[in-house]
Amino acid sequence: MSDMNINGVGSAAGTAASGSKDKALSQSDFLSLLVQQMRNQDPTQPMDSSQMVSQLAQIGQVSATQSLKTSFDALSLSMQGNQLLQASSMVGRNVSVPSQAGQLRDGGLDGAVNVPEGEKTVLVQITDADGNVLRTMNLGNPTSGLVPFHWDGKSDDGTVLANGTYGLKAQAGNTAVATYVSGKVAGVGMTGADGAYLDVDGFGGVLLSQVAQIN
């Protein structure tokens, strides 16, 4: 049954593409129309030369537009291929991506905090699904930039928590700051308009442009 559906979709797509192609006027179509117009013109009222020049200019413009579109399409495919090739070199490496939640696995979770300029105490909070704070970690007064942290999977009272998804919150002084999670790149792919993405273990898909750090 699935084979029939696939063939049906392919046939419909092919018909649609063929119909679309038939509707598009090419340079040769314009030339044919111009020749027919000249053949069928009234001998007592021949075509004005300025009109012929105008139509020839339109033909040249259509040809240039088609050529430009072809060049842009080729350039786009080339850039996508280069993006995918660059992304593939990151498979197996650890990256930091923005996230307000992380996966606790095997008793640990690695992440980072984007610390702004200015000496302020940075705190990282681990929360449950209801937003209750389970653990607060004091990172001191680090310099600005991405500052890594490691959570050992324990609550403030030393209870070992179960593996799963936990919320992340951080603040520098009284200002909320962005949190990041670290994970290994398991694969890469293309999304089309958005370009290459990475499949990060324990996180999921993330655009290559969102990666904050590569380790």
Order of alpha helices (4+ residues) and beta strands (2+ residues): alpha-alpha-alpha-beta-beta-beta-beta-beta-beta-beta-beta-beta-beta-beta-beta
